[in-house]
Amino acid sequence: MAMDHVARLASERAVVVFTASNCSMGDVVTSLLSSLGVNAAVHDLDRDPRGLEMQRELARRLGADAGRGTPTVPAVFVGGNLVGGTNRVMALHLSGELVPMLRNAGALWL
């Protein structure tokens, strides 16, 4: 059930960020995307009644272990596909791969 909910939310826009209201790395990722002209859908899991379920599903997809301090948020989806967390998004940006990925997903018009 959480898997279906995450998949549905992840497909609602070209870029979707699952984060928590107190997650500074979520703020970093959403600021980067905004500076590139992306209007991402942002879901604060700590404000969603199904947030804990969704966080467990994201941890499973990321191969993370939330119980061991491995971050499960932010989790960024582009074109409905899980890209990863902050490190992956920043690496894609620095390598010049993020903007083409965003364009291909329809998140950028230029």
N, C-alpha and C positions, 0 to 999 in steps of 0.2 A: 504494500500500500504506500509506504513512504517513497519507494522507488518510482512509482507512477506519479506521485505528487511532485517529486523533484523533477522528473522528466517533463511534466506538463509546464511547471513554472520555468524551467530552463529553456523552453521553446517559445515562451511568450513574446520575447523580443530578440533582436539579433545578438545582444550582449546582456547577460544576466549575472549578477554578483550575489552570492549568498555570503552573508557576513553576520556580525553581531554589532549591536549599537555601541559597544565599548571597544571595538576592534580597531586599533590604530592602523594596522596594515590594510584593513578593508577601506579605511579612509584614503590611504596612499593609492591603492589600486583604483578606486572610483575617481580620485582627483586626476590621476594619469589619464584614464579613459575620457573624462570630461575635457581635459586639456587638448585631447586629440579630436574632440568634437563628437564623442559618442554619448548618446543618451541611454545609459544602461538602466535596466530594471534592477533595483537593489532590494533584497529581502533580508531583513534583520531577523535571524532565527530566534533570538532571545525574546522577540516580541510576537512570535507566531505560536499559537497553541500546539502546533505540530512540529515546532522547531527542533526539539530534542530528537524526534524520529528522523527528521530530515538531516540533522547533523550526523547521526549515526550512518545514514545512507551515504552522505558525502564522504565520511571517513572511510567507508568501505570502498567507494569508487576511487578515492585518492590513495588507497593502500595505507592509510594513516591509522594510528592507534590513539584515539582521543584520551584514553586512560593513562597514557604514558607521556602526555604533554605535547604530542605531535599536533601542530595546528591543523584544524579541519576547515577553518575560515580565514581569509576569504577563499571561496571557491568560485572560479570564473568560468562561465560557459560562453562560447562564441558559436553562433549558428547552431545552437542546441547541443554542441559537443563540449565536454569538459576539457578545458585547457589546463587548469591547475590552479595553484595558489599564487601568492605574491612573487615568490622566486621565479616561477615559470613565466609569469606575465612580464616581469622586469627583464628577464633574459631574452624573451622574444622581442621586446621593445629595443633593447640595446643591440640586438643582432639585426634589426631592421625587418624582422618577420611579422611583427604585430600589426602594423598598418595594412599590409596586403591581406592578412587574415581577416581583419575587420572590414576591409573593402569587399572581399569575397563573400562575407556574411551579410552584406548590405547595411552595415553599421555606419559606414562612411560613404559620402556621395562623391567626394573628390579624389 
